[in-house]
Amino acid sequence: MAQLGLIGLGKMGFNMRERLRAAGHEVVGYDRNPDVTDSTSLEDMVSKLDGPRIVWIMVPAGEPTRQTVAELGNLLSEGDLVIDGGNSKYTDDRINADLLATKKIGYLDCGVSGGVWGKDNGYGLMVGGAASDVEKAMPIFDALRPEGPRDEGFSHAGAVGSGHYAKMIHNGIEYGMMQAFAEGFELLEAAKVVENVPAVIKGWQRGTVVRSWLLDLLVRALDEDPELDDLEGYVEDSGEGRWTLEEAINNAVPAPVISAALFARFASRQEDSAAMRAVAALRNQFGGHAVKKAGD
């Protein structure tokens, strides 16, 4: 049995705690929500852990994570280990690792995929850091990853930063896959040749080359709302798609699918697109094409 301190018990962190406990591990959680926390403060959580300690962070990326790492640096001891399992930008990892290294505290960055389904299905894990630290935390990783061969649900990607880098690219690919399914759904709906769009998409789940977990989730959504009329077409982005494109530019790697998927999300937030108004005006000017006046 391993022992773990877990900071951040939101949708992901809460389910991770449940999966770890079901595997027989002891988890001491900390969250600002008194209804889910196991401890009253970070200091209280650390005091309940035996050394050498392992503490996993699942809080929002950016300043919340950086602040948590800094606080842990003042609470933990030499030989302890911190794992950042959030969606931090990979460039933050070296800063965090260097800060903790001054206290001789280890640091791993871990990209985590699996969403709210990870509790039952397991989480895909991509880890960056020293091999000795990875080995120290392996009982935790083995409990969180899916059942089956370790190398199909867990990877030691390389040095510090590589885990979050791998997760960033994973999410960029996810953007493109989701957008392709979305465009296919819209075309099937718009053409009116297919009479039962949900049935067609459900029929892709077995035997076809596009079968996937994302397809399964789209089928689930269509089962609940066949035309998706209950939703607004407004889509946020977590930032990892943007970071992926930054890396594509920095490395001169063409990424037209991921970039188009990200820009489609931006377009979804525009109730009245200035760009589309300009296109309408130009079509009217050069071709006399009809335009729709505001308020019509």
C-alpha positions in Angstrom: 0.0 0.0 0.0 1.2 3.5 -0.9 0.3 6.8 0.7 -0.4 10.0 -1.2 -1.3 13.6 -0.5 -3.7 14.9 -3.1 -4.4 18.6 -3.5 -7.5 19.6 -5.5 -10.6 17.4 -5.3 -12.6 18.7 -8.2 -14.0 16.5 -10.9 -10.7 14.8 -11.7 -9.1 14.9 -8.3 -12.1 13.5 -6.5 -12.4 10.6 -8.9 -8.7 9.9 -8.7 -8.9 9.7 -4.9 -11.7 7.2 -5.2 -9.8 5.0 -7.7 -6.7 5.0 -5.6 -8.6 4.1 -2.5 -10.4 1.3 -4.3 -6.9 0.0 -5.2 -6.0 -0.1 -1.5 -3.9 3.0 -1.2 -4.2 5.7 1.5 -5.1 9.1 0.2 -5.1 12.3 2.3 -6.8 14.9 0.2 -6.9 18.7 0.6 -9.5 21.0 -1.0 -10.9 24.4 -0.1 -14.4 22.7 -0.3 -15.0 21.5 3.3 -17.5 18.9 2.0 -14.8 16.9 0.2 -11.5 17.6 2.0 -9.7 15.3 4.4 -7.6 18.0 5.9 -8.0 21.6 7.0 -4.9 23.0 5.2 -1.9 22.1 3.2 0.1 22.0 6.4 -2.5 19.7 8.0 -2.4 17.4 5.0 1.4 17.2 5.1 1.4 16.4 8.8 -0.8 13.4 8.2 1.7 11.9 5.7 4.6 9.6 6.6 8.0 10.4 5.1 9.2 10.2 2.4 6.0 11.8 1.2 4.5 11.9 -2.2 2.1 14.8 -2.9 0.0 15.1 -6.2 -1.3 18.5 -7.3 -4.6 18.7 -9.3 -5.3 22.5 -9.3 -5.7 24.9 -12.2 -2.7 25.6 -14.3 -0.7 28.8 -14.0 -0.4 30.8 -10.8 -2.6 28.4 -8.6 -0.2 25.6 -9.4 3.0 27.7 -9.0 1.8 29.0 -5.7 0.9 25.5 -4.4 4.4 24.2 -5.4 6.0 27.2 -3.6 4.0 26.5 -0.4 4.9 22.8 -0.6 8.5 23.7 -0.8 8.2 25.2 2.6 6.3 22.3 4.1 7.9 19.2 2.7 11.3 17.7 3.5 14.4 16.4 1.7 13.5 13.2 -0.2 9.8 14.0 -0.6 8.3 14.1 -4.1 5.8 16.5 -5.8 3.8 15.5 -8.9 1.9 18.1 -10.9 -0.9 16.3 -12.6 -2.7 19.4 -13.9 -2.6 20.9 -17.3 0.4 23.2 -16.7 2.4 24.6 -19.6 5.5 22.5 -19.9 7.8 25.6 -19.5 6.5 26.0 -15.9 7.8 22.5 -15.0 11.5 23.4 -15.0 10.8 26.4 -12.8 8.9 24.3 -10.3 11.5 21.5 -10.4 14.4 24.0 -9.8 12.6 25.6 -6.9 12.0 22.3 -5.2 15.5 21.1 -6.0 16.9 23.8 -3.7 15.1 21.9 -0.9 16.2 18.5 -2.3 12.5 17.7 -3.1 11.8 15.7 -6.3 9.4 16.8 -9.0 7.5 15.0 -11.7 5.1 16.5 -14.3 2.3 14.1 -15.3 -0.2 14.7 -18.1 -3.4 13.0 -17.3 -6.1 12.0 -19.8 -9.4 10.3 -19.0 -11.8 13.0 -17.8 -14.7 12.1 -15.6 -14.6 8.5 -16.9 -11.1 7.8 -15.5 -12.4 6.6 -12.1 -13.8 3.4 -13.8 -11.7 3.2 -17.0 -8.4 4.4 -15.7 -6.3 7.4 -16.8 -3.7 7.7 -19.6 -0.6 9.0 -17.9 2.4 10.8 -19.5 5.2 11.5 -17.0 8.3 13.7 -17.1 11.2 13.6 -14.6 14.0 11.5 -13.2 13.6 7.7 -13.5 14.3 7.3 -9.8 11.3 9.5 -8.9 9.1 7.8 -11.5 9.9 4.4 -9.9 9.1 5.8 -6.4 5.6 6.8 -7.6 5.0 3.7 -9.7 2.5 2.1 -7.3 0.4 5.3 -7.7 0.7 5.3 -11.4 -0.2 1.7 -11.7 -3.3 2.2 -9.7 -4.5 5.2 -11.8 -3.7 3.8 -15.3 -6.1 1.5 -17.2 -5.9 -2.3 -16.7 -3.7 -4.1 -19.1 -0.1 -3.7 -20.3 1.6 -0.7 -18.5 3.0 0.7 -21.7 -0.4 1.1 -23.3 -1.7 3.4 -20.6 1.5 4.9 -19.1 4.7 6.4 -20.5 7.8 7.9 -19.0 8.2 10.6 -21.7 11.6 11.9 -20.6 13.0 14.6 -18.5 11.1 17.3 -16.5 8.6 19.0 -18.8 8.1 16.1 -21.2 5.0 14.8 -19.6 3.1 18.0 -19.9 4.5 18.5 -23.4 3.2 15.1 -24.4 -0.2 15.9 -22.9 -0.3 19.2 -24.8 0.2 17.5 -28.1 -2.3 14.9 -27.1 -4.9 17.6 -26.5 -4.0 19.3 -29.8 -4.8 16.0 -31.6 -8.0 15.8 -29.7 -9.1 19.2 -30.9 -8.7 18.0 -34.5 -10.5 14.7 -34.0 -13.4 16.4 -32.2 -13.7 19.0 -35.0 -13.8 16.3 -37.7 -16.6 14.4 -36.0 -18.5 17.7 -35.5 -18.2 18.7 -39.2 -19.3 15.3 -40.3 -22.3 15.5 -38.0 -23.2 18.9 -39.4 -22.9 17.8 -43.0 -25.1 14.7 -42.4 -27.7 17.0 -40.8 -27.6 19.7 -43.5 -27.7 17.5 -46.6 -31.0 15.8 -45.7 -30.0 12.7 -47.7 -29.6 10.7 -44.6 -32.8 10.3 -42.7 -31.5 9.0 -39.4 -28.2 10.7 -38.6 -27.8 9.3 -35.0 -28.3 5.8 -36.3 -25.5 6.3 -38.9 -23.1 7.6 -36.4 -23.9 4.9 -34.0 -23.3 2.4 -36.8 -19.7 3.6 -37.0 -18.9 2.3 -33.5 -17.7 -1.2 -34.6 -15.7 -2.2 -37.6 -15.1 1.2 -39.1 -11.7 3.0 -39.2 -13.1 6.0 -37.3 -14.3 4.0 -34.3 -12.9 5.5 -31.1 -13.8 6.6 -27.6 -14.6 10.1 -28.8 -17.1 8.6 -31.3 -18.6 6.6 -28.4 -19.1 9.8 -26.5 -20.7 11.5 -29.5 -23.1 8.6 -29.8 -23.9 9.0 -26.1 -24.7 12.7 -26.6 -26.9 11.9 -29.5 -28.8 9.3 -27.6 -29.6 12.0 -25.0 -30.4 14.7 -27.6 -30.6 13.4 -31.2 -30.2 16.8 -32.8 -28.1 18.4 -30.0 -30.8 21.2 -29.9 -30.4 21.6 -26.1 -26.8 22.9 -26.5 -25.4 26.2 -27.7 -22.6 26.0 -30.2 -20.2 27.8 -27.9 -16.9 26.1 -27.2 -14.1 27.2 -24.8 -10.5 26.1 -25.0 -8.2 25.2 -22.1 -5.1 26.7 -23.6 -3.3 23.6 -24.7 -4.5 23.9 -28.3 -2.9 27.4 -28.4 0.3 26.0 -26.8 0.4 23.2 -29.4 0.2 25.7 -32.2 3.0 27.8 -30.6 5.2 24.8 -30.7 4.2 24.0 -34.3 5.3 27.5 -35.2 8.5 27.3 -33.2 9.5 24.0 -34.8 8.2 24.9 -38.3 5.9 21.9 -38.3 2.7 22.4 -40.3 -0.4 21.7 -38.2 -3.4 22.9 -40.4 -5.9 20.5 -38.8 -5.2 21.5 -35.2 -5.1 25.2 -36.1 -8.4 25.0 -38.0 -10.0 23.2 -35.0 -8.8 25.9 -32.6 -10.0 28.8 -34.9 -13.4 27.0 -35.2 -13.7 27.3 -31.4 -13.0 31.0 -31.6 -15.7 31.3 -34.3 -18.2 29.6 -32.0 -18.0 32.4 -29.5 -18.9 35.2 -32.0 -22.5 36.1 -32.0 -21.9 38.7 -34.7 -18.7 38.1 -36.6 -17.1 41.2 -38.0 -15.1 39.1 -40.4 -18.3 37.5 -41.8 -19.9 40.9 -42.1 -16.9 42.0 -44.2 -17.2 38.9 -46.4 -20.9 39.6 -47.0 -20.1 43.3 -47.9 -17.5 42.2 -50.4 -19.7 39.7 -52.0 -22.4 42.4 -52.4 -19.9 44.9 -53.8 -18.3 42.8 -56.4 -21.1 40.5 -57.3 -24.3 42.2 -56.2 -25.1 39.3 -54.0 -27.9 39.8 -51.5 -27.1 40.7 -48.0 -29.1 40.4 -44.8 -29.4 43.7 -42.9 -28.9 43.7 -39.2 -32.2 43.3 -37.4 -33.9 41.5 -40.3 
